[in-house]
Amino acid sequence: MRPLMAYLPLGKEQMRDINAYKEFTKRSLTERMQTQESVEIDVLGFLMAAGKKNPAYKLTDDGLASETQLVVAAGSDTTSIAIT
């Protein structure tokens, strides 16, 4: 995705929003990893626990951050459609 982003006509405001979104998801992931670990049964908990069960499935912190961004975006989109 990153190479494709270079071709999008994004202004300073859009880039600021994208960076704020990345920071939000990274903060949320860090908080989750420090406080709750993987005790909750949800997508992120499953991803965190999978690496403990099988090292082949272990994600790096950057990988978990990327998955967190995806889950938040997908959940927001699904929720907005349901409300509409």
Buried (B, 14 or more C-beta within 10 A) or exposed (E): EEEEEEEEEEEEEEEEEEEEEBEEBBEBBBEBBEEEEBEEEEBBBEBBBBBEEEEEEBBEEEEBBBBBBEBBEEEEEEEEEEEE
